């Protein structure tokens, strides 16, 4: 089975909306793929983001998969943060938003609990803060994705436990998904085996 996520760049404006219509007419598009914006306008912006989401809605492809994380680090307001995607999700509850990598960054140490008092977090905590600020939980329209994230943390049990535990606490088990990213990381069997044997330590669960 082949599922198309069509690469799109909302920053191209009206021309990109026409492109989306052309792609949807010619291919069985399952989702629209976006990347962090280079301009100040984010996915929740009135000038770029909302027209893009409205075109996705009009075309009947109401899944937007946005790469957030693995973007060179940075805090809550950086382009690689998932905050704008979650705000867009709140504004468009009939559209599903898949956050590739769940905001995880190579440079961020995840070996700690989420601190709601930290208003400029890094890594996965950016997603948790955005979900909290926008009152979205495990019944909502935001999904955290673990492609390449799991590949990078599966050999670091404590960080892996914190990442998975934090996502479970905010999104629940039905809003966490995984793609292999095998085009970059090779055969995914080792990732599957690691996940099958993975457990969050009981002491950490109790906390």
N, C-alpha and C positions, 0 to 999 in steps of 0.2 A: 504494500500500500504506500502511495506517495501523497503527502499532504503539503499543499503549497502555503507558505507564509510569504506573501509578496512584499519585497523590500520597498519602503516608501519613505519620502522625506518631506514632512509637512512644511518645512521652511521654504520649499519651492513655490508655495502659494497655489494660485488657481491652476497653474499648469500641472501640478501634481494631482489635483482633484480630477482633472481630465484624464490623466494617466491611470488613476485608480479605476475610473469607469471603463477604460479600454481593457485593462487587465482583467477586471471582473467579467467582462463580456466574452473574453477569449479563453479564460482558464478557470478551473474550479477552485477559487481562492478560499482558503479556510481561515486565514487571519492576515492582518496587516502588520508588518514588522517595522519598527522604528528604532532609531538610535538617539543618543543624547543630542540636543540641539546646540548649535554653535552660537546662535543669537540669544538675546535676553528673553525671547518669547519661548515659553515652555509648552508642554502638551496641554496644559489647562488654560492657555492664553486665548483671548477672544479673537485675536487677529490671525493666529496660525493653528492652534490646537483644536478649538471648537469647530471651525469649518471642516477640518480634516475628520473629526469624529462624526460630524453630521453627514459627510459624504459616505463614510463607512456604514452608518446607519441606513442611509438611503439605498445603498447597494445591497443591503441584506447580509453583509459580512460584519457581524457585530462582535468580533474578537480582535483586540489590538495587543500585539506582543511587543513590549518595549524593552530594549536592552538597557538595564540600569545596574551598574556595578562593573567590575573589571574595567575601570575607566581611568586609572591613574590616581585613585584615592580622592580625598576631599571630604568635606562635611555635608551638612544637610541641604545647603542651598546650591551646591555645585551641580552642573548639568548631569553628572553621572548618578545623582541621587534619585531615588524613586518617588520623591515627594510630589513632583508635578503630576506623575501618572496617577497617584492615589487621589489627588485633588480632582483630576479629570474624571476618575471613576465615580467620585461622589456626585459630580455634576451630570454624569451620564449613567444612571443606575441600570439602564437596559443594555449596556455594552459591557462585555467581559474584558478585563485587563490582566494580561499575563506579564509579570515582571521577571524577565530573564535575569538569572543569577541572584535575584532577591537582594540586590544592593551590595553583595559581597565584594570586598576588595583585597587583593594580595597584600597590601601594605597595612591592613588593619588587623590587629590582634583581637580575635573574637572570644578569647578565653575569659569571659566575664558575663555577669548577668546584665540584663537590660536595665538601664537607669532612666526612668521617666523624667527625672529632674534635669538631665542633660539635654539641652535644646539644640546642640550642634554635634550630634553623634556621627560616627563613621560606620562604614560597613552595613551589615544587616540591620543594625539598630536604627538606621535611617528609615527603613521600611516600617519598623514597629512604631516609631514616633509618628510617621505619616498616617498609619492606620488608626492610631489613637486619636490624633487631632481631627480626623475625618469620620470618626465613629463607624469604622468598617471592621467587621470581624469575620469569623469563619462561616457566616451565612451570606456574605456580601459578594461583590463582583470583582474582587482582586485575588489573584493567584500568585504565589511565590514559586519560582522555578529554580531548580538546583543544577542545571546543566553547567559543567565546568566547576561550579562551586563544590559539589560533592567530590569530584575528581581531585580537587586541590586540598580538601580538608579531611578526606577519609583516612589519611595516615596520621592525623593529629586528633586522637580520640576526644580530648577535652574540648578543643575548639569545635569539633564536629558535634559534640553533645550540646554545647551552648547554641550553635546555629540551628540545629534541628529542634531543640527544645524551645527556643524563642519563637521560631516559626509556628510550631504546634500551639504554643500558648496564645498567639495572636490570630492565626488563620485556621487552626484546627486541621485535622487530617485530610479533609476533603478539598482543601484549597492549596495544597502543596503538590507540585508536579515535578517530573524529572525528564530531561532529555539527555541523551548520551553525549552530545557534542563529539561524537566519534570521528567526525571528519578532522578534528583537531587532536583528539586524545587517543585515537586508536580503538582497538577492540574493547567493548565495554564490559566484558565478562568479569574482569577484576572489580569494577565498580559495583556490579550486581552482587558478587560474592561478599564484598565488604559490607554492603548495606544489609544483606540477609543476616549477617552475624553481629551487626552493630546494635549496641544497647546503650541508652543513657544510664549512667551509674545511678543506683538506687538513692544514694545520698543526695545527688543532684536533683533527682526527681522529687524528693521530699522537700527540698528547698524551693 
